[in-house]
């Protein structure tokens, strides 16, 4: 799964990477957790803040949100919570890295910061949904995940789907054959330059924020 990530790139870098007309407004965050309002790139080069944890349009309340922070690629086209959004509501979620925890001895876990060597911004494939009950309305999103590739499977069995920049426009095109979309998301070549860097347990607490979250540590 992908349950924690970060975005500490400058707004101008995000603007240039995603070809936005203006630099987006967002809070630099080293420890983004579910339930946060996160930056999302929408079609037509628009940037919005969305609630992280998808609320299906048919839900009676917001309680499903925390359980739907991720959408498994293997079932995203058929699961009722995601299938409508998969057909027509795609987003790209900017990040500079994400965190995963590898089980080690004595029941503890080692945190890893997974990022590009230059810590440049990249984009997760995501879905968004509009939910409304009475006067309450929420735009929410989820991050699509897939089975970990050989490079990452020693840390965790799942990983977020990262889109190559050349595929951004493809992802936003509607009315595509389902097979085309699934093939796009199954391409794991975009992970080739990702690095998994062990970091301290400072990041374990979602209330902790700041550069200390990504400070490398030396493993014994």
N, C-alpha and C positions, 0 to 999 in steps of 0.2 A: 504494500500500500504506500501511499504518500500522505503522511499525516502531519508533516512539518516541513516548511521550506523558508527561503529568504529572498528578499529583493533589496539589494543595497546599491544597485547601479544608479547613476545620476539620471534624472528625468530626461536630460538631453540625449543620453545614450539610448534610453528606451525609445525616445522619439525617432532617432536615426535608424535603429535596428528594425523597427516595425513600420517605418515610413509614415509616421503620423504627421499631420499638418501642424500640430502644436505639441509642446512637451506636456505630458500628462501630470496631473497632481496626485501624488501619493506619499505616504509616510514610509521613509526608509525603515525597513524592519528586518532584523537578523533572525527572528524566531516567529514566523507566521504560523498560527495554529487554527484549527477548525473553528468556525463561528466568527472569524474575522471578516472584515470587508476588504476584499483584495482587488488589485488592479486586473482588469481583463481587457484584451483587445477584441473589439467587435468587428463585424464586416464594415467595409467602407472606411477603414483606418480610424475608427472611433475607439476611444478608451473610456471605460466606465469602472466604477467600484461595484462589485457584486459580493453578496454574502456567500462565504465558502461553506457549502453544505446544501446540496440541491433540495429544493422543496417542489415536488411534482405539482403541476397545476391543479390536479384533482384532489390533493391532500386536504383533509378537513382542518388541519392545524399545522404548525411548524415543527412538530416533534420529530418528524423523519429526518430533518436537516442533518443532524450530527452523524446519522448512519449512512448518509449519502455523500460523503466528502470525496469518495472515489467511485468510479464506474469501471468495472472489469471489462476489458476489451472483448473477452470471450462471450459476454452476454449483453453487451451494450445495445445491440440492435434489436433485442427481443424482450429485455426486462421492462415491465410496465413503467417503472420509475424513470427510465431513460430513453425509451424507443422514440417517443415523439420529439424530444430534443435532438436525438441523434439524426433524425431526418432533416431537421431544419434550423437548429439553433446551436451553432458552433462558435466557440471562442478560443482564443489563445491566451494563456496565463503566463505573463512574464515572470522569470525567476533568475537568480544568479546562482542558486544551488538548492539542494534539498538534503534532508537528514534521514538517515536510516540507522537502525540499531542491530548489531550482530550479537547473538547470545554467546556468552563466554562462560568460563567455569564459575561455580558457586552460585548459579542462577542470576548472575549479573549480566549486563549488556554493555557493549562498547559502541559509542556514538560515532558516526562517520558523516562528514560533510562531503556531498557528492556534487562536483562542480567542474567547470571547464578550467584548463590550466591557467588561462588569463582572467578567470572569474568574470568573463563577459556575460551579458544577458542572453538568455535563450527562452524558448516558449514551450510550455506544456500544452498538449491538446486537451480541450475541455468542452463542456456543454453548459448551456445556461437555460434557465426557465423563469417565467413570470408567474407568480402566485398571488392571488388576491382573495381575501375574505372580508366582506364589508368594506370598511375604509382602510383596512390594513393591506398593504401591497409590498412585496419583496421580489427583487430580482436576485436570483441565486445561481450558483454554479458548482460543478464537480470537475475533478481532474481524472482523466482516463488513465488506467494502469494496465500493464501487461505482465506476462511472466518475465522474470529477470533473465537477462542473457548470461552467457558464460562469464563475462567480466564481473558481473554484480551478484551472481547467485550465491556466492559464499557469504554475503552480507545479509541478503533478504531474498525471499522467493518472488517478490513483486517489485516493479519499478514503474514510475510514471512514463507515459508516452511523450517523448520529446520530438517536436517537429523540426525538420530541417528548414531553414529560411526559404529555400526554393519551393517548399511545399505549402507555405502559408496561404497563398491564393487558392491553391487546390482545395485546401481544407475548408475555405469559406464558400466554395461553389456549392449551390444547392441543386437538388434534383439529380444527384449523381447515382450511378448504380451502386448498390450496397457493397458489391464485391470490390469496387474501386476504392471506396472509403476504407474498408477493412484492410485492404492491401497497403494503402498509404500508412495506416497506423501500425501495421505489423512490421514495417521496415525499421530494423534496429541499427542501421549503419550510422544514424545520427548520434549514437552513444560512443563512437570510437574514441573520441578525445576526452571523455569524461574521466575524472579522477576521483577516487574515494579516499578521503583524508581523515584519519582518526582525530577526533577532537575531544575536549574534556567533557565531563558530565555537567558542566555549567549549563549546557543547552537542554538538558533533560527537563528542567523546569520551564514550562511555557511562559512564565512571567518574566524570565530572564531575557534580556535583549542587549544588543551591543556587539562589538567586534569580538568580545570574548567567546561568543558562540562558535566562531569559526577558527579559533586559535588552535593550531596543530599541536598534537602531543606525540611523544615517542612511546611506542608500545614496548612492554618488557620482552 
